[in-house]
Amino acid sequence: MTLIKSISGIRGTIGGRTGDTLNPLDIVKFTTAYATFIRGERIVVGRDGRISGPMVRDVVCGTLVGMGYEVIDIGLATTPTTELAVRWHEADGGIIITASHNPTQWNALKLLNRDGEFLTAKDGAEVLHIAAEEDFDYAPVERLGHVVMDDTMNQRHIQSVLDLRLVDTEAIRQRHFRVCADTINSVGGVILPDLFRALGLDYEILNGECNGQFAHNPEPLEKNLQGIMERMRQGGFDLGIVVDPDVDRLAFICEDGRMFGEEYTLVSVADYVLDHTVGDTVSNLSSTRALRDVTERHGGHYAAAAVGEVNVTTKMKEVGAVIGGEGNGGVIYPESHYGRDALVGIGLFLSSLAQKGLTASQLRQTFPDYQIAKNRIDLTPETDVDAILKRVKEMFAQDAEATVNDIDGVKIDFPTKWVHLRKSNTEPIIRVYSEAQTMDEADQLGKRLMQVVYDMQ
């Protein structure tokens, strides 16, 4: 059983002892701490389709009412929908009840500011400090809050996508695309059919019942997507679309059943945006080098940020990036909002296909071809992550071909490849990502660094 407090929110497994898991008492504590930090009057709450979602929502909403807040409960909603709803309701903050790509037994509280964006590391640390103090002050009976239900946010989110300058709805409709989507039995099954109808698509939904019974591991990686890949190989579709349980990550499958590559979701959307908009891009340190290549091809500048959505959005604002995101399939388009949004990514990607008259596999061939190996090392209570990262840094400090970056774990860049080790914000693991021009070379580089970790444990 696990409870993780990080830049990505309060995340844990359901059930078990207080202090060790995400259980009702700890949900009350962290919700109260957040509400104390916000010091406002109105908070938006949305949730994905997880089995534990109704329980967590009831505890969160009841706690906020006890703090004297007006709670806008938007029900089953994607993470980006909830982010946008904070702005549209002019709320003081928002709580998203989702553990994103984690398995069924997990849930989490993702915390938003009044702009509908994730709390900074500094603000998140303040919430945790308040939670640790446990010196809470609840509202008297005459100042108790109340809950207001709003089921209009999904449609407003869809309309906001259709209204984006670079979403070419007419070109999309003229292509008569037929798509197959895997919505992993969560909120994608609620909102994507409406988006597809609005775009004039013919579609088929796999795992479309929003019941939290995930049909496979919910992280949208190739090893977890054999069902939809086989469906695509049977023919008759122009594109496969895959989202995670809270619909902020997006992966595509080509018309022939091959993965487009989750790393290339952002690359392809950025290429389309840069076709129409002069500007710069940002992704995190663990994302493919292809975004840098595409950006420079358009005459722009690429910048890298530490892993974590708030780190990426902070860097995007700093450099004025016109598009950015994360290589895990997260697209952040500031003309919509500063948050990963699969609906926005779908609209922009289909616009690119429609305008260029290409198939998905043909579009993929227009980008530099890199291969990323994504490995992980499970942590034990005895693992000294700081010592491991220090040792890796020392190993390459004197290598003339290596450039070492330690703003988030340790990343070692070589002329034609890189490797990045960092402690995960969402799971008790060390992520080991490596990229090269072939998968064998990338995997060998990652395994070399993993052996260093194993030797130290």
ROFIKE-964297 format. One record per residue: z negated, x, y negated of N, C-alpha, C, O, CB in turn; residue in one letter. Coordinates in steps of 0.1 Angstrom, whole numbers, plus 5000, padded with zeros to 4 digits. Each point is the difference from the previous one (the first is absolute). Last residue first. Glycine has a CB too. Layout:
// residues N
ZXYZXYZXYZXYZXYA
...
***
This chain:
// residues 457
504852245013499149895004499150045012499249935004502549914988Q
501950434987498850004992499049895005498850014995502550084986M
503149965038499250135003498750014992499150075004503150045000D
500849524990499449995013499250135003498949995006502949865002Y
500750144952498949905000499350005013498750015000502549854983V
502750395015498950074992498849914999498950055001502950074985V
502049715034499350095009498950084992499050035006503149995008Q
500849694963499149925008499250105009498849975002502749834997M
502150374976498849984992498949925007498850024998502749984982L
502650075042499450134997498749994992499050065003503350044997R
500449525009499250045011499350144998498950025005502649845010K
501649984953498849925000499050045011498850014998502549804992G
503050395009499250044988498749934999498950064998503249994990L
501049825045499450135003499150054989498950065002503150005012Q
500549554980498949985009499350135003498750005001502449805009D
502850214963498949934993498749995009498950034996502849844990A
502350295033499450104991498849944992499050074999503350044999E
500149615031499350105008499450104991498850045002502849935016D
501149694962498749955005499250115008498850014998502149755002M
502650394961500149945014498649955004499050064995502950095011T
498750034951501349955002500349955014501049935002499750234981Q
494349824995501050115002501449935002500149884999498250295010A
495949724981501449964999500950135000499750104995499649704991E
495349975026500950124998501449965000500449905007497950245005S
496049684988501449974998500850124998499650094993499849694997Y
495650045027500850135000501549964999500649965010497650175004V
496449644978501549985002500750144998499750084992500149684999R
495050105026500850094991501549975003500450005011497850184989I
497549455006501050105006500550094989499849984988500949855029I
496749714986499250125002500950115007499750035011498249834990P
504049754964499650015014499350135001500250104992501749775016E
499849994950499949875006499550015015499749905006502150024979T
499350454983499249904992499649885008499149924996501950174983N
500250425042500549874996499049924992498850025001502549985020S
499550544980499149905006500549864995500249984988497850185013K
505450275004499049934991499249905008500449955010501150084970R
502950365020498849965007499149944990499750054990500550135028L
505349974987498949954991498949955009500249925009501450014973H
503550385015498949945009498949964991499650084991501150055030V
505150014976498650004995499149945010500449935009500450054967W
504650265014499149915007498650014994499850084991501549965030K
502550234966500849905006499049905008500549925008501550234994T
496450224970501349974994500749885006500649934993499650315002P
494549755008500950115003501449964994500249894996498550185025F
495849754972501549994998500750135003499650104995500049724988D
495449925028500750134999501549985000500649945009497550185003I
496949614977501449995003500650134999499850074989500349695003K
494750005013500850124998501549975004500249965011497750194994V
498249514974500150075013500750144997499750064990500349725023G
500550014948499749895010500150065014501150005006499749814978D
499950474978499549884993499549895009499349914996502250164985I
500450405027498849955006499449884991498849985000500850255009D
505150105005499549904991498849945006500049955011502350004980N
501150515015498949925005499549914989499850044988499650145027V
505350115003499349954988498949905004500349905007501850134979T
501050395040499249885000499449974986499550094993500049955031A
503050364991500949885001499349874998500649894999500950245016E
496250304987500950004988500949885000500549964989499550285011A
495049815020501449995005500949984988499949914992499349985030D
495950144978500750134998501549995005500750104999497150025002Q
499149515003499850054986500950124997500550024989497249895011A
501549825042501350004993500050064986501050014993499649805021F
495450145015501150055009501350024993500750095004498249795014M
497349924960499950145001501150065009500550114997497149875000E
502049555000500450054987500050165000501050064995498149744994K
499249975048501549985000500550064987501050075000498949735014V
495450194991500650105009501549995000500750105000497349885015R
499649704960499850144994500750105009500750094995497249844994K
501949635027501050014990499950144993501050064996498949695000L
496850165037501450005006501050024989500950095001498449765018I
496350084968500250145005501450015006500650114999496949915006A
501349564979500150104989500250145005500950074995497749784991D
500449805045501449994995500250104989501150074999499049695007V
496750215036499850044986501450014994500750105001497250035005D
499849595038501150074994499850034986499649914992501949975024T
495549875016499850154997501150074993499950114996498849885025E
501449544993499050024989499750154997499550034989499549755019P
505950105009498649985006499050024989500350054989500550025034T
504849794976498950084996498749965008499949895005501150124972L
504650005033498849914999498850094997499850115005501249735011D
504350244972498950065007498849914998499549984989501450265009I
504949724998498649974995499050075009500350035012500549754979R
505050204992499050015010498649984994499849994988501650185024N
504249794978498749954995499050005011500149925010501049934973K
504050375000499149985011498649964995499450074991501950105023A
504049824965498550014998499349975013500349905007499950044969I
505150215003499249945011498550034998499650124998502449905018Q
503049954952498850075005499349925011500249885001499550234976Y
505149884993499449975012498950105004500250115004502049795004D
500449874945499750135007499249965013499149915000500850224978P
503349485005498850084995499850135008500450015012498549774982F
504549875014500250064987498950084995500150064989501349745006T
498749945047500750135000500350064987500450124999500649805022Q
496949654984499150115004500750135000499450104997499349745017R
503849774978499250044988499150125004499850094992500349674999L
502550055043500850074991499250054988500250114995501849765013Q
495949855023500250135006500950094991499750124999500049785024S
499549644964498850084999500250145005499550104994499149695008A
505749994979499049955010498850094999500050104992501849835024T
501549974941499750085012499249935010499349904997500950304989L
501449704966500949965011499850085013501050015008500649914975G
496250094971500850115006500949965011500950085004497250074989K
499049534986500950064989500950115006501150014995497149934988Q
498649855046501049904996501050074990501249985001497149835002A
497950445012501049975011501149924995501250025003497050005014L
498350044953500750125002501149985011501150044998496950104995S
499049515000500950014989500950135001501249994997497149884988S
498350065046501149915003501050014988501249985003497349875011L
497550394980500850065011501349915003501150055002496850055008F
498949754958500750114995500950065011501250044997497050014987L
498949595028501049964990500950114995501249984998497249854995G
498050275037501149935006501149964991501150015002497249905015I
497850294965500850105008501249935007501150055000496950095003G
498749594975500950074990500950105007501250014997497049974986V
498749815044501049904995500950064990501249985001497149845003L
498150445013501149995010501049904995501250025003497350045016A
497950254954500449865001501249995009501150044996498049914981D
496750384998501049995011500349865003499149915001500050315008R
499349904941499549985013501150005011501149964997497049914993G
501750084957499650135006499349985013498850025001501050084976Y
504249575002498550034999499850135006500850055008498549714991H
505150074987499349895006498550024997499449924993502450045025S
501050374967500649884993499449875006500049894994502150235001E
496950325024499249954989500549884992499349934994500150315004P
500749915054501149994990499349944987499749885000502150085018Y
497250275034499349964988501150004989500550104996497250005012I
501949905050500950014988499249954988499549895000502650085014V
497050235040499449934988500950024987500250124996497549915014G
502550155038500749884997499549924989500349884998500250115026G
498050444989499749915011500749874999499649905007498250214995N
502350264966501050015011499649915012500850005009499650234983G
498449664955499650095011500949995011500749905003496950074990E
503049954951499449945011499650105010499750124997501749695000G
502050064956499150105007499549935012500349885003499150244976G
503849844971499849965014499250105007500050124997502249765003I
498650184955500749865000499949945014500249885002501350194980V
495150304990501049985010500549865001499349904997499550285016A
498150114956501049894996501049975011501249974996498450094980G
496550255024501350064997501049894996501250044998498350145019V
495949704990500050134993501350054997500350054989497650005023E
501649575015499749974986500150134992500550004988498149795018K
501750265040501249934995499949964985500950024992499549895031M
495950285000501050104998501349934994500650064991498450095027K
497649574996499550084988501050104996500350024989497349945019T
503249785031500349934988499550074987500649994990499249805024T
499450415029501449994997500349934987500850044992499749965033V
495150024991500450134995501550004997500450074990497850035024N
499949515004499650024986500450144995500250014988497949825016V
502850065042500949934990499550024986500950024991499549815026E
499150535022499249894995500849934988500450074991497450055016G
502650415007500249885008499049894995498850044996502050105024V
500950244945499249995012500249875007500549904994497850254995A
505850024983498649964997499250015013500650015011500249834971A
504350354994499249965011498549974996499550074991502050075024A
503849854961498650054999499349955013500249895004499850124970A
505450065003499149955010498750064999499850124998502149845018Y
502749944951498950095004499149935010499649894998500550244980H
505549795008498649974997499050115005500550105006500149664994G
504450175006499650074987498649974996499650034989502749955004G
500149895049500249914988499650064987500149934990499549885026H
499750435023501549975001500349914988501150004995499050035030R
495450074983500750114993501549985000500750044991497550115016E
499249545017499749994986500750114992500549974990497249945016T
502750095041500749894994499849994985500949974993498949905029V
497750455003501550035000500849894993500950034992498850115029D
495649794986500350114990501550034998500550014989497250095016R
501049615029499849944987500350094989500649974990497849875020L
501550325035501249944997499949924986501050004993499549985031A
495950245001500650084989501449944996500550034989498450175020R
496949515014501250095002500550064988499949954989500649905029T
494250034986501349935000501250095001499850124997499149704990S
496150265007500449995014501449935002500349965011497350034994S
500250084951500350135007500449995014500750105005497650004980L
502749494982498850085003500450125008501250025004497449784996N
504549984961499549955013498850095003499750094993502649835016S
501449944947498750065005499849955015500349885003498750134973V
505250054980499449935012498750085004499750114996502649815012T
501349994945499450095010499349925011499949874999499750294983D
504949714984498650025000499550095012500850065007499049724982G
504449854992499750154998498550025001499349934993502850104993V
500949565037499050034990499750155000499850075010499249714993T
504250005027500049914988499050044989500149944989500649885027H
499850425026501449974997500149924987501050014993499549995031D
495350094995500550114991501549994998500550054990497750095019L
499749545019499449994987500650114991500349974988497549935021V
503450125036500649894994499549984985500849974991499449925032Y
497850455003501450034998500749894993500850024990499250135030D
495649774995500150094988501450044996500350004989497450095017A
501649675034499849914988500050084987500649964990498049895025V
501850395026501249914998499849914988500949984992499550025032S
496050284989501150084996501249914996500750024990498550175025V
496949625004499950034986501250084995500449984989497150025013L
502549905043499949874993499950034985500849954992498149945027T
501150455016501249984992500049864993501049974993500250185022Y
495350005015500150104989501149974990500050034988498950145026E
500749595027499149954990499950094988499849954989498949955029E
505550025015499050114997499149954989500449984989501250205018G
502049605020500550064987499150114996500450104993500649685000F
499750065059499150004988500750064988500750105001497349915014M
504849755024499450124997499149994988500349924991501650215019R
501149525008498750015007499350134998498950025005502049835011G
503349984964500250055014498750025008500050055011502150064981D
498149764961500749905007500350045015500249915008500950024971E
494750294995501449994998500649895009499449965010500750284983C
494949784986500750035013501549974997500349904996497650065019I
497350134952501349945003500550055014499750115004500849864971F
494449974996500950085008501349925003499949885002498150265007A
497249854957501249955004500950105008500150114995499849744984L
494849994997500850105006501249945007500049885004498050265000R
498749594975500350104990500850125005500550084992497449854997D
500249655034501450004994500150094988500749964990499649815018V
496150135026499849964987501250014991500049984988497650085014D
502450065046499349874999499849954985499849884998499050185023P
505450254987498750015006499249884997500549914994499550345004D
505549785008498950024991498750015007499949975012501349894971V
504750165024498650005006499050034989500250084991500750015031V
504749774990499050024989498649995007499749915007501849994975I
504250185029498749965005499050044990500150104993500649945030G
504949834975498850084996498849955007499849885002501250174976L
503449775029500450114991498850094997500250124996501549734994D
499549845056499250014988500550114991500550105005497549815007F
503849975032500049884992499250004987499949904993500449995028G
498850405027501049974991499949874992499149925003502350215012G
495850155018500849895006501149954991500949935004497150015008Q
498850394974501150065009500849895007501150035004497550175000R
497649684970501150054991501150055009501249984996497250074985M
497749835041500649884995501250044991501149935001496749955000R
499550475014500849945011500749884996501249985003497250115013E
498650094953501250105002500949955011501250014999497450184993M
497349585000501149964990501250105001501149964998497149954987I
498250185045500449865002501149964990501149955004496750005004G
500050484991501049995010500549865001501249985004497850225008Q
497650044958501049904996501149985010501249964996498350104981L
496750275019499449875001501149894999499649885000498350224990N
503150375006499449995013499449865002499849955012499750294988K
502449894957501049985011499449975013500449915007501150234980E
495649734971500650125004500949975012499849905007498250244985L
498749594975501449995002500750135003500850054992499149754993P
495049995027500650104991501550005003500550025011497450124989E
499049585025500649944988500650114990500649964990497849865013P
501350115053499350084990500749974986501250024999498250175018N
501549425013500150145003499150074989499649944991502850045020H
497749564989500850015012500150145005500350035011500949774982A
494849954978501150094998500750035014499450035010499450074970F
498249515000500150055013501350105000501049965005497949835006Q
499749944951499350125002500050065013499450115003499249814980G
503849684997498749985008499250125002498949995006502249825005N
503749994969498950074993498649975006499349924995502150074984C
503950025041498849914998498950084994499650115006501149755014E
503750334992499949944987498849914998499749954989502750065011G
500250325033498650014997499649934987499350064992500650155022N
505049854985499350045012498550014996499750054989502350075021L
502649624967498750064999499450035013499949915009499749974969I
505550054997499249975012498750084998500050124997502049845018E
502449864950498950095005499449955013500149885004499450184973Y
504549924978499749945014499050105007500250124999502249775002D
498050064944500250075012499949915012499349905000499850304989L
500449754960501249955007500350075013501150015004499849934974G
495350094989501150104999501349965007501050075000497250114998L
497849555004500350024986501250094997500749994991496949965004A
500650005049500849884996500450014986501149964996497649915020R
498650485000501350005006500849884996501250024997497950115022F
496449884967500850104993501450015006501050004992496950135003L
499149605027500349944987500850094992500949964993497049915008D
500550295041501049895001500449944987501249974998497949995025P
497450374976501350055002501149895002501150014995497950205014L
496149714988500750014987501550055002500849964992497050094998I
499049865047499849894991501050014988500649904996497050095010V
502050355028500649885006499949874991500649905002498850205020G
498550324967501550014998500749885006501049964995498850285006G
495449825003500549934989501550024997500649924992497150094999V
500850075059499250004988500749944989501049925002497850295006S
502849935037499049895001499050014989498849975002501550035022N
503750294979498850045007498949905000498850044999501850194995I
504349784991498949984990498650025006499049964994502549884994T
504150285018498850005008498849994990499850104993501350035027D
504549734977498750054995498949995009499849905006501050044971A
505050055016498949975009498850074995500050124997501649865023C
503449844956498950095002499149955011499849885003500350204973V
505049864998499249945011498950115003500450115005501549745004R
501650054946499250085009499349925010499549894997500250284985F
503949764981499649915011499350095011500349995012501649854983H
500150274959500150085013499749925012500350045011499250164976R
500049624968501550015004500250085013501049995007499550004969Q
495149965004500549885006501450015005500449945010498049934975R
499850504992499349985013500649875007500350005012497650124980I
503449974964500750095009499449995014500750005010499850164972A
497549594984501349955002500750095010500749955009499449964968E
495650215008500049895009501449955004500249955011497549984979T
500150534993501249934998500249885010500650025010500450204981D
495050104985500249925012501349914998499949904992497650105013V
500750294960500950075010500149935013500650055010498850164979L
497949624974501350034994501050065011501249975000497750074978R
497249605034500150154996501450034997501049955006497150105009L
500249525001500350024986500150144996500350034988498549765008D
500150065048501449954997500350034986501250024996498649805021L
495850284997501050095006501449964996500850084997497649965022V
498249684968499950124992501050115005500550084993497149865001S
501849655030500849984988500050134991501050034994498549725006Q
497750245038501450005004500949994988501050074998498449835024I
496050064971500450145003501450015004500750084995497049965013H
500549534984500250074988500450155002500850064993497549794996R
500749885048501349964994500250074987501150044997498849745014Q
496050305011501150055008501349974994500950084999497749895021N
497449854960500350144997501150065008500850084995496949944999M
500049535005501350014994500550154999501150024995498449774992T
496249965029501050035010501450034994501049985008497649885008D
495950124971501350014994501050045010500050125005499049944972D
495449765014501150045009501350004993500249914991498549995028M
496050194966501249924997501150055009500350125001499049854975V
494950055020501250055006501149904996499949885001498950235019V
496350054956500649905008501450065004500550104995498449714993H
495750354991501449994999500649895008499349925006500850324989G
494849794983500850035012501549984997500449924992497750015023L
497950004956501150084996500850055013500850104999498049984981R
497249645020500849944990501250084996500949964993497149934999E
498850275040500749885006500949944989501149955003497150015013V
500850564979499249895003500849885003501250004998497050094986P
503650415027500049904990498949895003499949975012502550074983A
497150495021500949885002499749894990499050004993501050055032Y
499450514983499549894992501049885001501150014995497850154988D
499650355043500949904997499349894992498849975002502650095018F
498250445001499249944989500849894994500650014989498150205006D
502550145040499649875004499049934991499149935004501250155019E
502050384981498849974993499449875004498849985001502050154980E
503450015036498950085005498749974994498950015006502750174999A
502449624978499749955013498850075007499149945006503350004997A
499350224956499349874998499649945013498949955001502450014978I
501450435023498650034994499249874998498850005004502250214985H
503549745024499250055011498650044996499049985007503150105004L
501049804955499749885009499150045012499049935003503249974990V
499450444979499049934993499649875008498849975001502150124977E
502750185038498750075002498849924993498950005005502450224997A
503149634991499649975013498650065004499249955006503250045000G
499750114952499449865001499649965014498949945001502650004980D
500650485014498750004992499449865000498849995003502150194982K
503349885035499050075008498649994993499049985006502750175004A
501649464977500150155000498950065009499049935003502150074974T
500849505031499150074992500250155001500550055011497849774993L
505849835003498850055007499150084990500550074991500849945031F
501749604958500250135006498750055007498949964996502950094987E
499149554987500549985013500350135008500950005009500049784983G
497050174964501550015000500649975013501250015002498650164980D
495449845011500649884993501550014998500649904997497350084991R
500050285054499649984986500749894994500749925006498850324992N
499349825057501050014989499349994986498949944999502849965016L
497450215042499449964987501050034989500550114999497249935010L
501849865048500850084990499749954986500149884998501750175019K
495849915034500049944986500850104992499550114997498349775006L
502550025053499650084989500049924987500649894999500450315012A
499349835049500349934988499550084988499450115002500549675010N
501250255047499750054987500249904989500849915002499850325006W
500549735040498550004998499650054986498849994997501050055028Q
504949944990499449874998498550014997499549924992502249995023T
501250534972500149905011499149884997499349994990501250195026P
501750104943499150025011500049895010500449894997498250244987N
504049924973500650035013499050025012500550035011501450074976H
496349654971501350055000500650035014500149905007499450214971S
496349675009499950145004501450065002500250095007497649865004A
499949624957501150055009499650155004499550074992502349784998T
497049784971499350015013501150045010500749915005497549924989I
501150224951501049985010499350025013499550115003502549964983I
496449834961499750055013501049965010500349885002497250124992I
502150064948500449935012499550075012499850125000502249804988G
497350014953500250085012500549925011500349884999497950284993G
501249664965499450134997500150105012499750114998498749764987D
505349735000498750025006499450134997500750094995500049765024A
503549874971499250074990498650025004499049974993502549934989E
502349915043498849924997499250064989498949954997501149975027H
503950314991500449864996498949914997500149914991501950125023W
497150425001500750004987500349864996499749964988501250265016R
497449835039499050044991500550004985499449954991499650195027V
504049785018499249884996498950044991499649924991500949985031A
502350444997500649934989499249884996500049974988502250105021L
496250165028500050094988500649934988499550014989500750195026E
500049595026498649994995499950094987499449964990499750005033T
504950055002499949874994498649994993499949954989501649945028T
499550505008500649994987499949874993499949994988501750185020P
496649875036499350084990500750004987499349984990499950175029T
501549425010500250145001499250084990499549944990502850015019T
496249565010500850064990500250155003499150065006500149774977A
498149685030500850105007501050054990500949934996498749955026L
496749914950500349985014500750115007499850124997500249644998G
498250184959501449975002500449995014501249995004499350134975I
495149834987500350035014501549965002500349885000497350085007D
498950164951501449945002500450045014500450125003500249894972I
494449954999500850065010501349935002500049885002497950205010V
497949994950501149915004500850085010500650104996499449774982E
494850285015501450014997500849875004499749935009500150324995Y
495349895002500449934988501550004996500349964989497450085003G
499650145047500050094988500449934987500050064990500550135026M
499749595026498650034998499850104988498950004994500749965030G
504749944991499449874994498650034996499549964990502149895023V
500550495011500549994986499549884993499650014988502450125019L
497049915039499350104992500450004985499150014992500750135029T
502549585009498649954998499250104992499249964992501049925030G
504250254991500049894990498649954997499649974988502749965019C
498250395027500350064987500049894989499450024990502150155022V
497749705033498950084995500350064986499150004991500450065033V
503949694998498949914997498850084994499349964991501449895027D
503150394997500349934988498849914996499650004988502850005017R
497450235036499950094989500249934987499250024990501550175024V
500149565025498650034999499750094988499149984992500750005032M
504749914986499249884995498650044998499349964990502349885021P
501250505009500249974986499249884994499450024990502950075014G
498250135042498750004993500249964985499049994993500250195022S
504649855013499149915007498749994992499449894998501650165024I
503450094951499150055011499149895005499649914993500650324996R
503649784976499849915011499150045011500049945011502249994984G
497550214951501150005009499649915012499049934999501750304994D
497549704955499850075012501250005009500949914998496750025001R
500050014946501049975009499850075014499350105000502349874981G
496049914966499850045014501249955009500349884999497150114998V
500850104947501049955009499750055014499650125002502149864980V
495049944972500550105010501049925010499649895005498350264993I
499149814951501049945009500550115009500450114996500249714988R
496150264981499849865003500949945011499649905006499750084970E
498450545012501049914995499649865003498849965003503050214998G
496750315012499449944989500949904992500250014988498450205010R
501850145041501049944992499549944987500650004990500649955031I
495950255012500850104993501049934990500250054989499550115031F
497749575009499150064990500850104991499850014988498249965028T
504249855021499849904990499150054989500349974988500149855029A
500150465021501349994992499949904989500450034989500850025032Y
495149985008500150134992501349994992500050044988498750095029A
500649525013499149994989500150124991500049994987498449885027T
504050135025500649904991499149994988500549994989500549895030T
497550405015501150064993500749904991500550044989499850125030F
496149685008499550114991501250064992499850024988498450035029K
502649615015499349954988499650114991500249994988498949825026V
502950315026501049934992499349954987500650014989500849935031I
495950245014500750104992501049944991500350064989499350115029D
498249545011499050064990500750104991499750014988498449945028L
504549845020499749924988499050064990500249984988500249835027P
502550545012499349885005499649924988500050054988499250065033N
503450354994500249904990499549875005500749925007501450204984L
495750355025501249935002500249914988499249994991500650015034T
496450294980501050075008501349935001501050065004497150025009D
498249754962500150144996501050085008500450114996497249874997G
500349605031500250024986499950154996499350085006499649694990T
502750085053498850024992500450014986501050064996497950055023R
504549625014499250125001498850014990499749904993502350225015G
503049644983499049995011499150135000500550104995501049745018G
503550204969499249884999499050005012500350035011501549844977I
500450574985500249915012499049884999498950024994501950185020T
501050064941499350025012500349905011500849914998497450184988G
502350094957500849965012499150035012499350105001502949954988R
498349944954498949995010500649955013500449885000497850084982I
504950314980499149885001498950025010499750115005502249754988G
501450474993500849885005499149885002500549905006501150265005S
496850274976500849964989500849885004500649924992499650315000I
495549815037500950104994500849944989499749894995500550225027S
496149825022500049974986500850104993499750125000498049775001K
501549905052500650104991500049964986500549894997500950195022I
496449815033500149954987500450114991499450115000498849725004L
501750025053500250094989500049934987500449884999501050265015T
497749885045500049924988500050094988499450104999499449715013M
***
